Amino acid sequence: MKTVQIFFPSLLGILLGSITSSAYAIDPFNVYQNDKVPVCQKPDLSKEITLLDAMEIAVCESPTLKSSYLSTQVSASSYGQSLANYLPSINGSGSLSQNSTKVDGDGHSDLTDTSAQVSLNWLLLDFGGRSSTADKFKSYLSSAYYSYDNTLQTTLYNVAESYYNVLSAEEKYEGLLKSEEASKKAYEEANSRYKLGLVPLSDKLQAETAYAQAKLETTVAKKTIALERGNLANLLNLPPYTLFKLYRQDKKIEDKVKLDDIEKLITKALENRPDYHAMQKDKEAASFNVETAKSGHLPTLSAVGSASAGKEVRFGEDGTYNSSIGLQLSIPIFSGFDQSYKVGQARYELKQTEEQLNQLKIDIENEVWAAVQDYKTSYQTHQISKTLLASAEESERVAFASYKVGKVNILTLLDAQSQLASARVEYSTSFYNFMIAKNNLMKALGQMEKKV
């Protein structure tokens, strides 16, 4: 006996699989969104890179953002699957068989059988099970998009922080170079005066030590630049050895945040923060999941139907045809309390999500408060550093001139130079600390995306 069976669902699956592999997915419910995929151009590294340029490069090339976007598409697929439950399912099968029979002395006979069958099942009523499931996955989809926005804001903030760290490190290095040059002049002056017998050997040695220390600090600062530039290149998805030049803005800043408006700022943060909205959608999904679990206790009503045909290809015999259509009512009676525990689990998951949302609200309030304090302090620090730098420059100038004419000793000069070196570093560092604090406040308020 030779038998060949053909299963139409398998053939249809192969066909649809080939279509979806080339077109990624058939989307009859229009659940996929491609508006978050940026159109990118190769960055021009021959020009100065502004902060906006750096952010655009990072957004276009970030594997983290791409992965987050793909998570939204995964959630969209789950939502599409939940919508598919509103449509009927149709399955088909068929078979073809040939039977050969041979009896000794009587020859043989062949018998060929064919059959085909199509069945339909359409869920008509389930007392809210499908709708709550679809609403749940729709909420998860919204949560995924908010999570993508949160990943975007985090990426932008990390780029801004690294961008300013590079500029801060470069300006610190430049300031230390000036201090090294000043230490060199102090050493040369001390050495010259020592040779003339105007100062003791200790002056020369102390000046020489200060000069060596200044060179050491310059060397360490140069390494810091390399590390900070490598970190920024990594955020821009470039090799760490990539050469680029950053744009330096004027050090003019304004304090535009009023501490008295902290409650308004917290309210704005809760309105804008994508992570807070994502958690709200998770809570919404958890509440729909409770309804889905409850529907498991309720009956379902489905329309069912089938049609089949068969025929023996022998002596011209007629085929047989069968068809049926009707309604099927399924009533859950007892499942070992499985469904009751599913309802309990869904309710506890909802309560857990509610508490997580409450905790996130508290965290956001504290984050905004801390960001405002950091912003205010960094602004005041930078203002003070301006006065400090001007005073230190004048003090060093006077000390050097006084040492040349023997009015002060070497310790006074070295102390003035040390204070000037610290003032230079503080001035440049305080400015970029303010810029980082400003971006941190924007991130706390959920407004980092407004930069691009």
Kinemage of the C-alpha trace (Angstrom):
@kinemage 1
@onewidth
@group {chain A} dominant
@subgroup {mainchain}
@vectorlist {calphas} color= white
{ca met a 1} P 0.000 0.000 0.000
{ca lys a 2} L 1.343 3.423 -0.975
{ca thr a 3} L -0.044 6.411 0.930
{ca val a 4} L 0.523 10.129 0.346
{ca gln a 5} L -0.984 12.650 2.786
{ca ile a 6} L -1.224 16.390 2.174
{ca phe a 7} L -1.844 18.767 5.094
{ca phe a 8} L -3.060 22.107 3.775
{ca pro a 9} L -2.314 24.122 6.967
{ca ser a 10} L 1.355 23.139 6.745
{ca leu a 11} L 1.576 24.205 3.109
{ca leu a 12} L -0.195 27.445 3.907
{ca gly a 13} L 2.179 28.032 6.838
{ca ile a 14} L 5.200 27.568 4.582
{ca leu a 15} L 3.750 30.005 2.051
{ca leu a 16} L 2.919 32.631 4.649
{ca gly a 17} L 6.288 32.077 6.300
{ca ser a 18} L 8.053 32.900 3.054
{ca ile a 19} L 5.978 36.051 2.684
{ca thr a 20} L 6.588 37.283 6.219
{ca ser a 21} L 10.301 36.525 6.023
{ca ser a 22} L 10.587 38.912 3.078
{ca ala a 23} L 8.130 41.583 4.267
{ca tyr a 24} L 8.836 41.089 7.997
{ca ala a 25} L 5.147 40.949 8.899
{ca ile a 26} L 1.696 41.246 7.422
{ca asp a 27} L -0.032 43.935 9.460
{ca pro a 28} L -3.810 43.890 8.823
{ca phe a 29} L -4.462 45.543 12.200
{ca asn a 30} L -1.903 48.326 11.602
{ca val a 31} L -0.183 47.820 14.963
{ca tyr a 32} L 3.393 48.409 13.846
{ca gln a 33} L 4.812 51.938 13.866
{ca asn a 34} L 7.995 52.952 12.108
{ca asp a 35} L 7.992 56.652 12.948
{ca lys a 36} L 10.626 56.196 15.677
{ca val a 37} L 13.301 54.932 13.285
{ca pro a 38} L 15.496 57.975 12.510
{ca val a 39} L 16.890 58.599 9.059
{ca cys a 40} L 20.630 58.886 9.630
{ca gln a 41} L 23.467 60.410 7.696
{ca lys a 42} L 27.164 59.736 8.156
{ca pro a 43} L 28.573 62.329 10.588
{ca asp a 44} L 31.062 64.885 9.283
{ca leu a 45} L 33.894 64.710 11.823
{ca ser a 46} L 36.022 67.264 9.957
{ca lys a 47} L 33.925 70.080 11.476
{ca glu a 48} L 33.430 71.078 15.077
{ca ile a 49} L 30.783 68.925 16.726
{ca thr a 50} L 28.137 70.779 18.698
{ca leu a 51} L 26.171 69.135 21.485
{ca leu a 52} L 23.182 68.884 19.143
{ca asp a 53} L 25.373 67.156 16.542
{ca ala a 54} L 26.617 64.679 19.137
{ca met a 55} L 23.080 63.893 20.257
{ca glu a 56} L 21.905 63.285 16.704
{ca ile a 57} L 24.848 60.961 16.010
{ca ala a 58} L 24.153 58.994 19.193
{ca val a 59} L 20.428 58.669 18.461
{ca cys a 60} L 20.990 57.508 14.903
{ca glu a 61} L 23.597 54.877 15.668
{ca ser a 62} L 22.681 53.654 19.167
{ca pro a 63} L 22.221 49.857 19.442
{ca thr a 64} L 20.502 50.452 22.792
{ca leu a 65} L 17.869 52.646 21.151
{ca lys a 66} L 17.455 50.212 18.279
{ca ser a 67} L 16.946 47.374 20.749
{ca ser a 68} L 14.398 49.462 22.653
{ca tyr a 69} L 12.566 50.190 19.402
{ca leu a 70} L 12.472 46.487 18.551
{ca ser a 71} L 10.920 45.887 21.981
{ca thr a 72} L 8.063 48.159 20.944
{ca gln a 73} L 7.577 46.063 17.810
{ca val a 74} L 7.524 42.890 19.895
{ca ser a 75} L 4.783 44.437 22.053
{ca ala a 76} L 2.963 45.481 18.884
{ca ser a 77} L 3.067 41.863 17.703
{ca ser a 78} L 1.517 40.704 20.987
{ca tyr a 79} L -1.215 43.312 20.600
{ca gly a 80} L -1.863 42.135 17.040
{ca gln a 81} L -2.157 38.546 18.270
{ca ser a 82} L -4.779 39.608 20.817
{ca leu a 83} L -6.811 41.316 18.062
{ca ala a 84} L -6.631 38.156 15.971
{ca asn a 85} L -8.862 36.459 18.554
{ca tyr a 86} L -11.811 38.414 17.128
{ca leu a 87} L -11.498 36.617 13.781
{ca pro a 88} L -12.457 33.027 12.981
{ca ser a 89} L -9.890 30.287 12.642
{ca ile a 90} L -10.093 28.090 9.546
{ca asn a 91} L -8.151 24.866 9.128
{ca gly a 92} L -7.987 22.517 6.189
{ca ser a 93} L -6.556 19.065 5.612
{ca gly a 94} L -6.517 16.532 2.821
{ca ser a 95} L -5.233 13.100 1.987
{ca leu a 96} L -4.569 10.969 -1.037
{ca ser a 97} L -3.953 7.223 -0.686
{ca gln a 98} L -3.535 4.319 -3.080
{ca asn a 99} L -4.092 0.703 -2.000
{ca ser a 100} L -2.845 -2.226 -4.094
{ca thr a 101} L -4.147 -5.719 -3.353
{ca lys a 102} L -2.799 -8.923 -4.963
{ca val a 103} L -4.204 -12.442 -4.456
{ca asp a 104} L -2.277 -15.538 -5.679
{ca gly a 105} L -3.519 -16.559 -9.086
{ca asp a 106} L -6.136 -13.815 -9.290
{ca gly a 107} L -4.029 -10.810 -10.352
{ca his a 108} L -4.284 -7.568 -8.345
{ca ser a 109} L -6.609 -4.612 -7.854
{ca asp a 110} L -5.888 -0.913 -7.163
{ca leu a 111} L -8.015 1.361 -4.969
{ca thr a 112} L -7.436 5.119 -4.707
{ca asp a 113} L -9.057 7.157 -1.903
{ca thr a 114} L -9.188 10.977 -1.762
{ca ser a 115} L -10.568 13.198 0.983
{ca ala a 116} L -10.518 16.849 2.007
{ca gln a 117} L -11.878 18.667 5.029
{ca val a 118} L -12.277 22.287 6.115
{ca ser a 119} L -13.267 23.327 9.644
{ca leu a 120} L -14.183 26.698 11.119
{ca asn a 121} L -14.285 27.945 14.702
{ca trp a 122} L -15.377 31.476 15.565
{ca leu a 123} L -15.593 32.683 19.135
{ca leu a 124} L -18.697 34.851 19.359
{ca leu a 125} L -19.028 35.588 23.057
{ca asp a 126} L -16.684 35.222 26.019
{ca phe a 127} L -18.007 37.859 28.409
{ca gly a 128} L -15.085 40.276 28.066
{ca gly a 129} L -12.145 37.890 27.910
{ca arg a 130} L -10.952 38.942 24.458
{ca ser a 131} L -11.527 42.656 24.964
{ca ser a 132} L -9.676 42.778 28.285
{ca thr a 133} L -6.803 40.786 26.787
{ca ala a 134} L -6.593 43.172 23.827
{ca asp a 135} L -6.743 46.194 26.154
{ca lys a 136} L -3.995 44.666 28.294
{ca phe a 137} L -1.612 44.247 25.376
{ca lys a 138} L -2.524 47.687 24.047
{ca ser a 139} L -1.469 49.144 27.407
{ca tyr a 140} L 1.753 47.135 27.292
{ca leu a 141} L 2.387 48.546 23.819
{ca ser a 142} L 1.935 52.106 25.112
{ca ser a 143} L 4.267 51.263 28.000
{ca ala a 144} L 6.872 50.016 25.521
{ca tyr a 145} L 6.751 53.288 23.591
{ca tyr a 146} L 7.121 55.300 26.795
{ca ser a 147} L 10.064 53.072 27.742
{ca tyr a 148} L 11.616 53.853 24.371
{ca asp a 149} L 11.214 57.574 25.066
{ca asn a 150} L 12.831 57.087 28.462
{ca thr a 151} L 15.770 55.273 26.849
{ca leu a 152} L 16.046 58.159 24.393
{ca gln a 153} L 16.179 60.739 27.182
{ca thr a 154} L 18.766 58.723 29.088
{ca thr a 155} L 20.884 58.456 25.938
{ca leu a 156} L 20.696 62.208 25.343
{ca tyr a 157} L 21.651 62.978 28.935
{ca asn a 158} L 24.601 60.562 28.875
{ca val a 159} L 25.870 62.197 25.689
{ca ala a 160} L 25.507 65.698 27.170
{ca glu a 161} L 27.302 64.689 30.368
{ca ser a 162} L 30.157 63.046 28.463
{ca tyr a 163} L 30.363 65.981 26.019
{ca tyr a 164} L 30.842 68.458 28.857
{ca asn a 165} L 33.244 66.137 30.663
{ca val a 166} L 35.488 66.151 27.599
{ca leu a 167} L 35.446 69.953 27.385
{ca ser a 168} L 36.058 70.219 31.123
{ca ala a 169} L 39.020 67.843 30.915
{ca glu a 170} L 40.489 69.745 27.959
{ca glu a 171} L 40.180 73.112 29.682
{ca lys a 172} L 41.612 71.697 32.892
{ca tyr a 173} L 44.601 70.464 30.902
{ca glu a 174} L 45.054 73.873 29.306
{ca gly a 175} L 44.896 75.523 32.734
{ca leu a 176} L 47.471 73.086 34.105
{ca leu a 177} L 49.743 73.853 31.164
{ca lys a 178} L 49.629 77.514 32.164
{ca ser a 179} L 50.381 76.554 35.754
{ca glu a 180} L 53.263 74.378 34.578
{ca glu a 181} L 54.681 77.282 32.600
{ca ala a 182} L 54.345 79.542 35.645
{ca ser a 183} L 56.083 76.925 37.817
{ca lys a 184} L 58.863 76.727 35.273
{ca lys a 185} L 59.371 80.481 35.412
{ca ala a 186} L 59.395 80.364 39.225
{ca tyr a 187} L 61.998 77.599 39.146
{ca glu a 188} L 64.161 79.486 36.636
{ca glu a 189} L 63.935 82.633 38.736
{ca ala a 190} L 64.786 80.749 41.949
{ca asn a 191} L 67.684 78.987 40.243
{ca ser a 192} L 69.006 82.253 38.869
{ca arg a 193} L 68.783 83.970 42.240
{ca tyr a 194} L 70.419 80.958 43.914
{ca lys a 195} L 73.373 81.149 41.518
{ca leu a 196} L 73.731 84.806 42.381
{ca gly a 197} L 73.719 83.908 46.057
{ca leu a 198} L 70.553 85.873 46.727
{ca val a 199} L 68.501 82.942 48.016
{ca pro a 200} L 69.361 79.657 49.752
{ca leu a 201} L 69.410 76.238 48.036
{ca ser a 202} L 66.058 75.418 49.587
{ca asp a 203} L 64.360 77.990 47.335
{ca lys a 204} L 65.713 76.279 44.253
{ca leu a 205} L 64.743 72.814 45.483
{ca gln a 206} L 61.245 73.854 46.498
{ca ala a 207} L 60.657 75.575 43.169
{ca glu a 208} L 62.029 72.536 41.335
{ca thr a 209} L 59.676 70.231 43.288
{ca ala a 210} L 56.689 72.431 42.507
{ca tyr a 211} L 57.655 72.438 38.815
{ca ala a 212} L 57.919 68.624 38.751
{ca gln a 213} L 54.569 68.336 40.508
{ca ala a 214} L 52.982 70.639 37.927
{ca lys a 215} L 54.348 68.494 35.084
{ca leu a 216} L 52.986 65.377 36.763
{ca glu a 217} L 49.516 66.892 37.076
{ca thr a 218} L 49.609 67.895 33.394
{ca thr a 219} L 50.524 64.344 32.370
{ca val a 220} L 47.637 62.865 34.393
{ca ala a 221} L 45.223 65.454 32.942
{ca lys a 222} L 46.244 64.447 29.429
{ca lys a 223} L 45.337 60.843 30.183
{ca thr a 224} L 41.972 61.979 31.536
{ca ile a 225} L 41.234 63.714 28.230
{ca ala a 226} L 41.941 60.514 26.315
{ca leu a 227} L 39.622 58.510 28.570
{ca glu a 228} L 36.811 61.058 28.413
{ca arg a 229} L 37.066 61.325 24.626
{ca gly a 230} L 37.000 57.542 24.361
{ca asn a 231} L 33.875 57.434 26.520
{ca leu a 232} L 32.153 60.028 24.331
{ca ala a 233} L 33.190 58.173 21.179
{ca asn a 234} L 31.667 55.032 22.651
{ca leu a 235} L 28.362 56.842 23.230
{ca leu a 236} L 28.516 58.036 19.626
{ca asn a 237} L 29.179 54.446 18.540
{ca leu a 238} L 32.576 55.390 17.133
{ca pro a 239} L 35.957 53.744 17.758
{ca pro a 240} L 37.623 55.176 20.907
{ca tyr a 241} L 40.562 56.458 18.863
{ca thr a 242} L 38.322 58.600 16.622
{ca leu a 243} L 39.573 62.167 16.262
{ca phe a 244} L 37.012 64.951 16.568
{ca lys a 245} L 36.856 68.519 17.796
{ca leu a 246} L 34.094 69.808 20.046
{ca tyr a 247} L 32.520 73.242 19.842
{ca arg a 248} L 33.105 75.484 22.869
{ca gln a 249} L 30.349 77.872 23.787
{ca asp a 250} L 30.705 81.167 25.631
{ca lys a 251} L 30.680 80.844 29.406
{ca lys a 252} L 27.605 82.998 29.831
{ca ile a 253} L 24.920 81.389 31.953
{ca glu a 254} L 21.687 82.497 33.591
{ca asp a 255} L 19.774 81.163 36.556
{ca lys a 256} L 16.228 80.724 35.252
{ca val a 257} L 14.906 78.292 37.850
{ca lys a 258} L 13.129 79.580 40.947
{ca leu a 259} L 13.297 77.426 44.039
{ca asp a 260} L 9.820 78.602 45.044
{ca asp a 261} L 8.412 76.779 41.989
{ca ile a 262} L 9.510 73.322 43.163
{ca glu a 263} L 5.933 72.014 43.421
{ca lys a 264} L 5.223 73.171 39.885
{ca leu a 265} L 8.423 71.515 38.703
{ca ile a 266} L 7.453 68.213 40.336
{ca thr a 267} L 4.007 68.409 38.728
{ca lys a 268} L 5.640 69.085 35.361
{ca ala a 269} L 7.963 66.118 35.863
{ca leu a 270} L 5.050 63.763 36.588
{ca glu a 271} L 3.317 65.054 33.451
{ca asn a 272} L 6.378 64.615 31.230
{ca arg a 273} L 8.415 61.713 32.597
{ca pro a 274} L 8.125 58.762 30.166
{ca asp a 275} L 9.154 56.228 32.821
{ca tyr a 276} L 6.244 57.378 35.018
{ca his a 277} L 3.810 57.092 32.099
{ca ala a 278} L 5.213 53.650 31.262
{ca met a 279} L 4.548 52.486 34.823
{ca gln a 280} L 1.023 53.928 34.660
{ca lys a 281} L 0.396 51.876 31.522
{ca asp a 282} L 1.785 48.789 33.259
{ca lys a 283} L -0.715 49.378 36.062
{ca glu a 284} L -3.485 49.775 33.493
{ca ala a 285} L -2.445 46.515 31.836
{ca ala a 286} L -2.424 44.756 35.212
{ca ser a 287} L -6.014 45.868 35.868
{ca phe a 288} L -7.110 44.507 32.478
{ca asn a 289} L -5.304 41.265 33.305
{ca val a 290} L -7.570 40.870 36.349
{ca glu a 291} L -10.605 41.087 34.064
{ca thr a 292} L -9.051 38.542 31.707
{ca ala a 293} L -8.519 36.136 34.592
{ca lys a 294} L -12.102 36.604 35.816
{ca ser a 295} L -13.475 35.752 32.375
{ca gly a 296} L -11.965 32.284 32.745
{ca his a 297} L -14.850 31.447 35.108
{ca leu a 298} L -17.449 32.328 32.464
{ca pro a 299} L -18.833 30.307 29.528
{ca thr a 300} L -17.927 30.902 25.893
{ca leu a 301} L -20.089 30.699 22.794
{ca ser a 302} L -18.587 29.816 19.417
{ca ala a 303} L -19.827 29.222 15.897
{ca val a 304} L -18.468 25.976 14.497
{ca gly a 305} L -18.706 24.433 11.086
{ca ser a 306} L -17.058 21.839 8.905
{ca ala a 307} L -17.225 20.469 5.373
{ca ser a 308} L -15.645 17.319 4.014
{ca ala a 309} L -15.569 15.340 0.806
{ca gly a 310} L -14.247 11.882 -0.046
{ca lys a 311} L -14.240 9.571 -3.032
{ca glu a 312} L -13.034 6.127 -4.013
{ca val a 313} L -11.708 6.295 -7.546
{ca arg a 314} L -12.958 2.869 -8.675
{ca phe a 315} L -15.610 1.859 -11.176
{ca gly a 316} L -16.834 5.461 -11.301
{ca glu a 317} L -18.345 5.382 -7.819
{ca asp a 318} L -19.926 8.561 -6.463
{ca gly a 319} L -18.139 10.559 -3.751
{ca thr a 320} L -19.427 11.361 -0.271
{ca tyr a 321} L -19.956 14.901 1.007
{ca asn a 322} L -20.611 16.052 4.577
{ca ser a 323} L -21.135 19.477 6.109
{ca ser a 324} L -22.221 20.828 9.465
{ca ile a 325} L -22.727 24.187 11.130
{ca gly a 326} L -23.852 25.123 14.601
{ca leu a 327} L -23.193 26.828 17.917
{ca gln a 328} L -21.010 25.465 20.653
{ca leu a 329} L -21.384 26.509 24.281
{ca ser a 330} L -18.525 25.748 26.650
{ca ile a 331} L -19.150 26.043 30.377
{ca pro a 332} L -16.212 25.717 32.797
{ca ile a 333} L -17.359 23.650 35.777
{ca phe a 334} L -14.257 22.658 37.729
{ca ser a 335} L -10.548 22.957 36.982
{ca gly a 336} L -9.014 22.171 40.330
{ca phe a 337} L -9.164 25.823 41.485
{ca asp a 338} L -6.622 26.719 38.815
{ca gln a 339} L -8.648 29.668 37.563
{ca ser a 340} L -9.239 30.999 41.081
{ca tyr a 341} L -5.511 31.163 41.676
{ca lys a 342} L -5.046 32.922 38.331
{ca val a 343} L -7.480 35.608 39.472
{ca gly a 344} L -5.637 35.916 42.785
{ca gln a 345} L -2.283 36.170 41.035
{ca ala a 346} L -3.583 38.896 38.714
{ca arg a 347} L -4.930 40.907 41.656
{ca tyr a 348} L -1.658 40.686 43.566
{ca glu a 349} L 0.281 41.686 40.464
{ca leu a 350} L -1.989 44.734 40.162
{ca lys a 351} L -1.335 45.720 43.780
{ca gln a 352} L 2.392 45.205 43.272
{ca thr a 353} L 2.351 47.492 40.226
{ca glu a 354} L 0.430 50.121 42.170
{ca glu a 355} L 3.076 50.145 44.895
{ca gln a 356} L 5.847 50.341 42.294
{ca leu a 357} L 4.078 53.337 40.771
{ca asn a 358} L 3.835 55.001 44.192
{ca gln a 359} L 7.540 54.407 44.812
{ca leu a 360} L 8.450 55.820 41.403
{ca lys a 361} L 6.437 58.955 42.187
{ca ile a 362} L 8.400 59.416 45.421
{ca asp a 363} L 11.686 58.813 43.581
{ca ile a 364} L 10.804 61.409 40.934
{ca glu a 365} L 9.925 63.992 43.584
{ca asn a 366} L 13.276 63.441 45.299
{ca glu a 367} L 15.125 63.438 41.985
{ca val a 368} L 13.628 66.781 40.961
{ca trp a 369} L 14.369 68.266 44.372
{ca ala a 370} L 17.999 67.099 44.285
{ca ala a 371} L 18.417 68.265 40.677
{ca val a 372} L 17.157 71.747 41.568
{ca gln a 373} L 19.548 71.990 44.525
{ca asp a 374} L 22.462 70.845 42.371
{ca tyr a 375} L 21.484 73.356 39.692
{ca lys a 376} L 21.305 76.265 42.138
{ca thr a 377} L 24.549 75.336 43.889
{ca ser a 378} L 26.492 74.830 40.666
{ca tyr a 379} L 25.326 78.222 39.388
{ca gln a 380} L 26.457 79.982 42.566
{ca thr a 381} L 29.747 78.061 42.553
{ca his a 382} L 30.521 79.247 39.040
{ca gln a 383} L 29.772 82.863 39.944
{ca ile a 384} L 32.093 82.649 42.935
{ca ser a 385} L 34.810 80.972 40.831
{ca lys a 386} L 34.944 84.037 38.562
{ca thr a 387} L 35.881 86.261 41.507
{ca leu a 388} L 38.254 83.631 42.836
{ca leu a 389} L 40.094 83.363 39.514
{ca ala a 390} L 40.503 87.122 39.134
{ca ser a 391} L 41.818 87.411 42.698
{ca ala a 392} L 44.216 84.472 42.272
{ca glu a 393} L 45.619 85.873 39.017
{ca glu a 394} L 46.345 89.204 40.639
{ca ser a 395} L 47.804 87.531 43.732
{ca glu a 396} L 50.182 85.409 41.631
{ca arg a 397} L 51.273 88.424 39.592
{ca val a 398} L 52.084 90.415 42.716
{ca ala a 399} L 53.848 87.474 44.390
{ca phe a 400} L 56.081 86.817 41.388
{ca ala a 401} L 57.024 90.476 41.067
{ca ser a 402} L 57.716 90.700 44.806
{ca tyr a 403} L 59.884 87.556 44.726
{ca lys a 404} L 62.001 88.951 41.912
{ca val a 405} L 62.925 91.918 44.036
{ca gly a 406} L 63.336 89.873 47.210
{ca lys a 407} L 60.313 91.172 49.102
{ca val a 408} L 58.757 87.706 49.658
{ca asn a 409} L 60.172 84.199 49.943
{ca ile a 410} L 59.667 81.276 47.570
{ca leu a 411} L 56.894 79.751 49.672
{ca thr a 412} L 54.733 82.806 49.158
{ca leu a 413} L 55.203 82.614 45.402
{ca leu a 414} L 54.580 78.855 45.219
{ca asp a 415} L 51.467 79.195 47.357
{ca ala a 416} L 50.119 81.944 45.068
{ca gln a 417} L 50.798 79.801 41.998
{ca ser a 418} L 49.112 76.802 43.595
{ca gln a 419} L 46.032 78.864 44.395
{ca leu a 420} L 45.944 80.195 40.838
{ca ala a 421} L 46.170 76.665 39.413
{ca ser a 422} L 43.267 75.575 41.616
{ca ala a 423} L 41.258 78.672 40.654
{ca arg a 424} L 41.723 77.970 36.928
{ca val a 425} L 40.557 74.382 37.330
{ca glu a 426} L 37.610 75.435 39.497
{ca tyr a 427} L 36.495 78.074 37.001
{ca ser a 428} L 36.380 75.760 33.994
{ca thr a 429} L 35.083 72.798 35.980
{ca ser a 430} L 32.326 74.808 37.668
{ca phe a 431} L 30.991 75.996 34.317
{ca tyr a 432} L 30.684 72.509 32.891
{ca asn a 433} L 29.340 71.204 36.187
{ca phe a 434} L 26.582 73.777 35.830
{ca met a 435} L 25.850 72.655 32.264
{ca ile a 436} L 25.681 69.023 33.428
{ca ala a 437} L 23.423 70.039 36.328
{ca lys a 438} L 21.187 71.915 33.896
{ca asn a 439} L 20.830 68.831 31.692
{ca asn a 440} L 20.268 66.672 34.755
{ca leu a 441} L 17.391 68.949 35.759
{ca met a 442} L 15.917 68.690 32.268
{ca lys a 443} L 16.160 64.909 32.467
{ca ala a 444} L 14.483 64.932 35.897
{ca leu a 445} L 11.679 67.012 34.375
{ca gly a 446} L 11.380 64.661 31.389
{ca gln a 447} L 12.402 67.317 28.871
{ca met a 448} L 15.725 66.087 27.477
{ca glu a 449} L 14.166 65.215 24.110
{ca lys a 450} L 13.449 68.915 23.501
{ca lys a 451} L 17.140 69.356 22.739
{ca val a 452} L 16.816 67.478 19.432
